[in-house]
Amino acid sequence: MAETRETAVTATRTTDSTRDMHDTWGTPPPAPRKGRFGRELGYLLTGLPLGIAAFSTVLTMLVLGAVGLALVVGASLLVAALAVAGAFARVERQRVAHVTGRPIPAPRYRERRGSGIPRALHALGDGQRWRDLAHALVAFPLRIVTFCFAVTWTVGGLGELLYGAWSWSLPRDEGEEGLLDLMFGISSEAADIAFNTAVGVVLLATAVPLLRGLTALQTALARALLADRA
């Protein structure tokens, strides 16, 4: 009995210590499984508009800054591009923490010193700011791919699953019975509906692991470029 009580007390203390550690360091536990699919889908779908904004803004400022680098305004534009990229990087760290439950350690940026040109040059020498900028550019094509797959497997899968309910509205040539007829020459409305419904079932059945893999790929890129390297 004494050993059992000691074990229970030890387990309670360990749990309390773990909870205190989370409270102290602000490290949340892993994201709950409930609602995980919705979080991953939201993460992938919102990634594209965010990527468009980051890519277009940062790339424009980067090009203009590089062209005018011989002038003071060029250096200022480059510093501004790094600042904008840093703002998008902070948003992405929050998004990754929300979808995975594991926050990205915030990096330590170099403190800006001086004023004018020396201050700008000091900011341009911060490697982490350039990694933030690289993420804004490199993540964009990846976000396009993950967005397309996410939409195809969810919205497309749902549309295919309900194909029998809306297939009547599709314009067809005389004697044409849909996709199955075009692909295999099987002219049967029932077979066409069954085929498309089966495609929808497959897409939706594989949507969970697919979105999980796409989310892991996108968050891995964020962790590689946006995490603290100390």
Secondary structure, 3 states (H helix, E strand, C coil): CHHHHHHHHHHHHHHHHHHHHHHHHCCCCCCCCCCHHHHHHHHHHHHHHHHHHHHHHHHHHHHHHHHCCCCHHHHHHHHHHHHHHHHHHHHHHHHHHHHHCCCCCCCCCCCCCCCCHHHHHHHHCCHHHHHHHHHHHHHHHHHHHHHHHHHHHHHHHHHHHCHHHHHHHCCCCCCCCCHHHHHHCCCCHHHHHHHHHHHHHHHHHCHHHHHHHHHHHHHHHHHHHHCCCC
